[in-house]
Amino acid sequence: MAHVVRAALVQATWTGDTESMIVKHVEHARAAARQGAQVIGFQEVFNAPYFCQVQEPEHYRWAEPVPDGPTITRMCELARETGMVIVAPVFEIEQSGFYYNTAAVIDADGTVLGKYRKHHIPQLKGFWEKYYFKPGNLGWPVFDTAAGKVAVYICYDRHFPEGWRQLGLGGAQLVYNPSATSRGLSAHLWQLEQPAAAVANEYFVAAINRVGREEYGDNDFYGTSYFVDPRGQFVGDVASDKEEELVVRDLDFGLIEEVRKQWAFYRDRRPDAYEGLVKP
């Protein structure tokens, strides 16, 4: 039986300051709501530049509390206004010295349901994230939202299949993967890994990438954001590799049950044989 959820994502260019970046995303969210979207997700640290291209203490200024900081407070107001679920990734400060790459999940009534903290933290040229972020410590939450069961897996996480599976075991129907990945480094993986994860775990994935160049490095963020279904097929067109874009798509959640009956991957799992996977 069809159970269609209209979902949205935003791939955005950096404006130069937090306030205008938030205003831009508010405008995109309102446009998505006018199109009937029930859930929307933004890119990694959406209210800031991708400052991890450099290792400089000045960039700790982008951090704020979650959920009580100014950005998430405004996103709660936006969720209430639009009646949409919002996935809002930001740079989180928990307390002095405790910083995380985090996404808040806000229900359609403006309630913060919780947050996901990025587990896997890269440290390589142009992606110096260990300088800023501690590894996530909140597990693998799946949020029961007005739009369905929504989860988050952030950027570099996508290279690790274990987390994708944990979210599937938790009942996720749609996983947002907010990212900041650049041309040349992993572009050939971008349309491979998330569709493969959608197939292996039999749910929808929203893959979001930044677009354009920013002031703190040479990374050329190539956009091409998309939704992919549990069969590994793109839902509509992939977004531009050069331009900012709001993507709105209808996702038939009924396909999840159909695919799980047909392919039965969860039935045929062998957790009794996987002990070696968790040994250091």
C-alpha positions as CSV (number, residue, x, y, z in Angstrom):
1,M,0.0,0.0,0.0
2,A,1.3,3.4,-1.0
3,H,2.4,5.7,1.9
4,V,3.8,8.7,0.2
5,V,5.9,11.2,2.1
6,R,7.0,14.4,0.3
7,A,10.6,15.1,1.4
8,A,13.0,17.9,0.7
9,L,16.7,18.7,0.9
10,V,18.8,21.8,0.3
11,Q,22.3,22.0,-1.2
12,A,23.5,25.6,-0.7
13,T,26.4,27.9,-1.4
14,W,28.1,29.7,1.5
15,T,26.9,33.3,1.8
16,G,29.7,34.7,4.0
17,D,27.9,34.9,7.4
18,T,25.7,32.9,9.6
19,E,22.7,35.2,9.6
20,S,22.3,35.3,5.8
21,M,22.9,31.6,5.7
22,I,20.1,30.9,8.1
23,V,17.8,33.3,6.2
24,K,18.5,31.5,3.0
25,H,17.6,28.1,4.5
26,V,14.4,29.6,6.0
27,E,13.4,30.8,2.6
28,H,14.1,27.4,1.0
29,A,12.1,25.7,3.8
30,R,9.1,27.9,3.3
31,A,9.3,27.2,-0.5
32,A,9.4,23.4,0.3
33,A,6.4,23.8,2.6
34,R,4.5,25.6,-0.2
35,Q,5.2,22.5,-2.3
36,G,3.7,20.3,0.3
37,A,6.9,18.9,1.8
38,Q,6.6,17.2,5.2
39,V,10.3,16.9,6.0
40,I,13.4,18.8,5.0
41,G,17.1,18.3,5.7
42,F,20.1,20.7,5.4
43,Q,23.8,20.2,4.6
44,E,26.6,19.5,7.2
45,V,27.1,22.5,9.5
46,F,24.6,24.3,7.4
47,N,24.8,27.7,9.1
48,A,28.6,28.0,8.7
49,P,31.3,27.5,6.1
50,Y,33.1,24.2,6.0
51,F,35.9,25.6,8.2
52,C,37.5,22.2,8.6
53,Q,39.6,22.9,5.5
54,V,41.9,24.6,7.9
55,Q,43.0,24.1,11.6
56,E,42.5,27.4,13.3
57,P,41.2,28.2,16.8
58,E,39.1,31.1,15.5
59,H,36.6,28.7,14.0
60,Y,35.4,27.5,17.3
61,R,33.3,30.6,17.2
62,W,30.8,28.8,14.9
63,A,29.9,26.4,17.8
64,E,26.7,26.7,19.8
65,P,24.6,24.6,22.2
66,V,22.1,22.1,20.9
67,P,19.1,22.4,21.4
68,D,19.2,25.7,23.2
69,G,21.4,27.7,20.9
70,P,20.2,30.4,18.6
71,T,20.2,28.4,15.4
72,I,18.2,25.4,16.6
73,T,15.8,27.7,18.5
74,R,15.1,29.4,15.2
75,M,14.7,26.1,13.4
76,C,12.1,25.1,16.0
77,E,10.1,28.2,15.2
78,L,10.4,27.4,11.5
79,A,9.2,23.9,12.0
80,R,6.1,25.2,13.9
81,E,5.5,27.8,11.2
82,T,5.8,25.4,8.3
83,G,4.5,22.2,9.9
84,M,7.6,20.3,8.6
85,V,10.1,18.0,10.3
86,I,13.6,19.6,10.1
87,V,17.0,18.0,10.2
88,A,19.4,20.8,11.1
89,P,23.2,20.0,11.3
90,V,25.4,22.4,13.3
91,F,28.7,22.6,15.1
92,E,27.7,21.8,18.7
93,I,29.4,22.9,22.0
94,E,28.3,20.8,24.9
95,Q,30.7,22.4,27.4
96,S,34.1,23.9,27.3
97,G,36.4,21.5,25.3
98,F,33.5,19.2,24.2
99,Y,32.6,19.9,20.6
100,Y,30.6,17.7,18.2
101,N,29.5,17.6,14.6
102,T,25.8,17.3,15.3
103,A,22.3,17.3,13.7
104,A,19.2,18.2,15.6
105,V,15.9,16.5,14.5
106,I,12.9,18.7,15.1
107,D,9.4,17.5,14.8
108,A,6.6,19.3,12.8
109,D,5.3,21.0,16.0
110,G,8.7,22.5,16.8
111,T,9.7,19.9,19.4
112,V,13.4,18.8,19.4
113,L,13.2,15.0,19.3
114,G,16.9,14.6,19.9
115,K,20.2,14.8,18.1
116,Y,22.7,12.7,16.3
117,R,26.5,13.2,16.7
118,K,28.8,12.2,13.9
119,H,30.7,9.0,14.9
120,H,33.5,8.8,12.4
121,I,35.8,11.9,12.3
122,P,38.2,12.3,9.4
123,Q,41.6,13.9,9.6
124,L,43.2,14.5,6.2
125,K,44.0,17.4,4.0
126,G,41.0,19.7,3.5
127,F,39.0,17.8,6.1
128,W,40.8,18.4,9.4
129,E,37.8,17.5,11.6
130,K,39.6,15.9,14.5
131,Y,41.0,19.3,15.3
132,Y,37.4,20.4,16.1
133,F,35.1,17.5,16.9
134,K,35.0,14.6,19.4
135,P,33.5,11.4,18.1
136,G,29.8,11.0,18.6
137,N,28.6,9.3,21.7
138,L,24.8,9.2,21.4
139,G,24.5,6.0,19.5
140,W,22.3,5.5,16.5
141,P,18.9,7.2,17.2
142,V,15.9,6.8,14.9
143,F,13.3,9.5,15.5
144,D,9.6,8.9,15.3
145,T,8.5,12.0,13.5
146,A,5.3,13.3,11.9
147,A,6.8,12.3,8.6
148,G,7.9,8.8,9.6
149,K,11.0,7.2,11.2
150,V,13.9,9.5,10.3
151,A,17.6,9.1,11.1
152,V,20.8,10.9,10.4
153,Y,24.3,9.7,9.3
154,I,26.8,12.6,8.7
155,C,29.2,12.9,5.7
156,Y,32.3,10.7,6.4
157,D,30.1,8.3,8.3
158,R,28.8,7.1,5.0
159,H,32.0,5.1,4.3
160,F,31.2,2.8,7.3
161,P,28.4,0.3,6.7
162,E,28.0,-0.6,10.3
163,G,26.1,2.6,11.1
164,W,23.8,2.3,8.1
165,R,22.8,-1.1,9.4
166,Q,22.3,0.1,13.0
167,L,19.8,2.7,11.7
168,G,18.0,0.0,9.6
169,L,17.8,-2.2,12.6
170,G,16.3,0.8,14.5
171,G,13.5,1.0,12.0
172,A,14.6,4.0,9.9
173,Q,12.5,4.7,6.8
174,L,14.5,7.8,5.7
175,V,18.1,8.5,6.5
176,Y,19.5,12.0,5.9
177,N,23.2,12.1,5.0
178,P,24.3,15.8,5.2
179,S,27.8,16.1,3.8
180,A,30.6,18.4,2.6
181,T,32.6,16.5,0.0
182,S,34.7,17.9,-2.8
183,R,35.3,17.2,-6.4
184,G,38.2,14.8,-7.1
185,L,38.4,13.3,-3.6
186,S,35.4,11.1,-3.6
187,A,33.1,12.1,-6.4
188,H,33.2,8.6,-7.9
189,L,31.9,7.2,-4.6
190,W,29.1,9.8,-4.2
191,Q,26.5,8.0,-6.4
192,L,27.7,4.5,-5.3
193,E,27.8,4.4,-1.5
194,Q,24.5,5.8,-0.5
195,P,22.5,3.9,-3.1
196,A,24.3,0.7,-2.0
197,A,23.4,1.6,1.6
198,A,19.8,2.1,0.7
199,V,19.7,-1.3,-1.0
200,A,21.6,-3.2,1.7
201,N,19.4,-1.7,4.5
202,E,16.1,-1.3,2.5
203,Y,15.2,2.3,3.2
204,F,15.3,5.7,1.6
205,V,18.5,7.9,1.7
206,A,18.7,11.7,1.3
207,A,22.3,12.5,0.2
208,I,23.1,16.2,0.6
209,N,26.3,17.9,-0.5
210,R,27.4,21.5,-0.4
211,V,28.0,23.3,-3.7
212,G,30.8,25.7,-4.8
213,R,34.0,27.0,-3.3
214,E,34.4,28.7,0.0
215,E,36.9,31.1,1.5
216,Y,38.9,28.8,3.8
217,G,40.4,26.4,1.3
218,D,40.4,24.9,-2.2
219,N,37.7,22.3,-1.8
220,D,35.2,22.4,-4.7
221,F,32.0,21.1,-3.3
222,Y,30.1,19.4,-6.2
223,G,26.5,19.3,-5.1
224,T,24.6,16.5,-7.0
225,S,22.4,15.9,-4.0
226,Y,19.6,13.3,-4.4
227,F,17.1,11.0,-2.9
228,V,17.5,7.3,-3.5
229,D,15.0,4.5,-2.9
230,P,15.3,1.0,-1.3
231,R,16.0,-0.4,-4.7
232,G,19.0,1.9,-5.2
233,Q,17.2,4.0,-7.8
234,F,17.3,7.8,-7.8
235,V,13.9,9.4,-7.0
236,G,13.8,12.0,-9.8
237,D,16.8,13.9,-11.1
238,V,20.1,14.4,-9.2
239,A,20.7,18.1,-8.4
240,S,23.2,20.4,-10.2
241,D,26.9,20.0,-9.6
242,K,27.4,23.8,-9.7
243,E,24.2,25.6,-8.5
244,E,22.3,25.9,-5.3
245,E,19.1,23.8,-5.3
246,L,16.1,22.9,-3.4
247,V,15.1,19.3,-4.1
248,V,11.5,18.1,-3.3
249,R,10.5,14.5,-4.0
250,D,7.7,12.1,-3.2
251,L,8.9,9.0,-1.4
252,D,6.6,5.9,-1.3
253,F,7.4,4.4,2.1
254,G,5.2,1.5,1.0
255,L,8.2,0.4,-1.2
256,I,10.2,-0.4,2.0
257,E,7.9,-3.2,3.0
258,E,7.6,-4.4,-0.5
259,V,11.4,-4.6,-0.9
260,R,11.9,-6.2,2.5
261,K,9.5,-9.0,1.6
262,Q,11.0,-9.5,-1.9
263,W,14.7,-9.4,-0.9
264,A,14.5,-10.4,2.7
265,F,17.9,-9.2,3.7
266,Y,16.9,-8.7,7.3
267,R,15.6,-12.3,7.5
268,D,18.8,-13.7,6.2
269,R,21.2,-11.7,8.4
270,R,23.6,-13.9,10.5
271,P,24.5,-11.8,13.6
272,D,25.5,-15.0,15.3
273,A,28.4,-15.2,12.8
274,Y,29.5,-11.5,13.0
275,E,31.4,-11.5,16.3
276,G,34.7,-10.7,14.6
277,L,33.3,-7.5,13.2
278,V,33.5,-5.7,16.5
279,K,36.9,-6.9,17.7
280,P,39.5,-4.1,17.7
